[in-house]
C-alpha cells in the first residue's frame, strides 16, 4: 500500500498553517516530495548493508533485515533484455518495460538469468577479456558470463542471443500532488477527477511519518524558517537513532 500524496501534503500544510509559518505551493511540494522519496529509498540499501552485520531477532515482524527487504521489495521487478547489434558491438539492452508491462526507470541490477534457469556470472572487464583463455574459465551455455557497462550486458558465449532475463530494482516515480483551481482561486486536489495527475509516494506505508518530517524540514528551508528546520531535523535524527539502537 502506497503513501497517499494528498494526506502528506495536507498534513504538511496543516502544521505550517497552525504555527502560522507560511505556505508551500504545490510545485514546491512536488519537488521536495520527490527528493524526500529518493532519500528514503536510497537509504534502504545502506541500512540493509548495516543490518547484515548485526545478529537479528528470531521473532516475527522484529527481524530488521526482513523488514528493510520488505520495503525494497516494492521496487523489485524483472524483465527480458533485448539483444542488439550496433556495428561491431553486440549486447543486451536492459528492459524499458518490466514483466508486468509497466514502464519503469532502471535503478540497480540484480541477478541475470539465461533460459530461466542459469544464473549468469558477472565478471569485471579484466576477467571478461581473459575468460576465453582457459578451458576452465571459458564461458559456455551451461556456465555463461557477462560484463555490465554503460547499462549494457555483454554476454559470453556470443552464441547466446536471446532468453536473457534480469532481476532489478526500479527507481521510484516522481511524486505529484495534482490539483485544480477552485472558484476562489484555491488549489484543490484532483485525486477524484477522471483526469487526475496525482502520483502517490511508492514507499512502504510505514514511512509516512518520516516522509512528513523530511518534507517539513525542506519546507522550513523553502519558507526560510530555521525553527521548522531545527525541529524537523531533530525529530528525524531521533527516529534514525531509534532505528539503529
Secondary structure, 3 states (H helix, E strand, C coil): CCECHHHHHHHHHHHHHHCCCCCCCHHHHHHHHHHHHHHHHHHHHHHHHHHCCCCCCCCCCCCHHHHHHHHHHCCEEEEECEEEEECCEEEEECCCECCCCCECCEEEEEEEEECCCEECEEECHHHHHHHHHCCCCCCCCCCCEEEEECCEEEEECCCCCCCEEEEEEECCCCCECCEEECCCCCEEECCCCCCCCCECECCCHHHHHHHHHHHHHHHHHHCCCHHHHHHHHHHHHHHHHHHHC
